[in-house]
Amino acid sequence: MNIGVIGIGNMGRNHLRVYSELRWVDRVYYYDSDPVKLTQLAGKFEDCIPCKSLQELLTKVEAVSVCVPTERHFEISKLCIEKGVNVLVEKPVVATLKEGDELSKIHAKSNLILGVGHIERFNPIIREATRLLSNPRYIEIKRHNPTSARVTSSSVIDDLMIHDIDIVWNIFFNGKTDYEIHSYGDYNFCTVVAVFDKSIVFLSASRLSPRKIRTIYIEGGGISIEGNFMDQEVYVYKNPSKYSVEDDKYVQENVIEKVLINKIEPLKEELKQFILSVKTGKPFPVTLEQALLNLKIVEVIKNKLQTPDSRG
């Protein structure tokens, strides 16, 4: 199978690298509107071939990764589908819900795969967390970054928190439409409290942190789970087996287990799944419908966002 990568910024280059390593891929063609980037990548990855135009690329491939800036996602994805090419588009799927509705109509007329690259869906700690605790009462996810010159136009909600919105709304509370959302902060630091019946979710995302944080904490059913997205480690804490008071100090013995996880690169797993979907015709695990739900929740959070000034 021949694969294309459209847009070779940081994420696009990672897609090129991974595709070049996968045995299911014959040739990888890539295109970017910046000719300097094409020159810089020449010969860097085996079996990866630059194209002079987007039209040339689309005549050579069965499927593409769309890694251009978000404001061009709709335009490029639409063109690919119209040319009969399967698409994996990076998150967020499109810039607006209106574009999302239009893309849904276009995709519905085809028999093509249209997947969305919410990469944390493929992190093994999410699979383990849902296996261990499918009905959580409390979830807390933190996703904090140092300030980066890479992101200039999108909010921290579109850029970072959307990963965790996908995990909460499409994995842990899939199909639940009765919830409340409260959000606080601004476009560089945001906290969200969401309530699903008896369950509470706390999300925080920041571009002001001096260090990178990617953690998840879950409680329910007499256990709690701690996970780290970066090192892919998960710990399970069970109810204390012993309580006592010694020298006026409260003492308890906790049961702590480290879960054995087969660590993988989430992007590699994501692109494997995309190729498998193209080969078999089975939907990609992150569907357009789910990605548009994520975008809808992003908009709700933005609209409800309260800053310290707005609260008086």
Secondary structure, DSSP 4 states (H G I P E B T S, - for coil): -EEEEE--SHHHHHHHHHHHH-TT-SEEEEE-S-HHHHHHHTTTSTTEEE-SSHHHHHTT-SEEEE-S-GGGHHHHHHHHHHTT-EEEEESSS-SSHHHHHHHHHHHHTS---EEEE-GGGG-HHHHHHHHH-SS-SEEEEEEE----TT--SS-HIIIIIHHHHHHIIIIITTT----EEEEEE-SSEEEEEEEETTEEEEEEEES--SS-EEEEEEEETTEEEEEETTTTEEEEEEEEEEEEEETTEEEEEEEEEEEP-----HHHHHHHHHHHHHHH-PPPSS-HHHHHHHHHHHHHHHHHEE-TTTT-
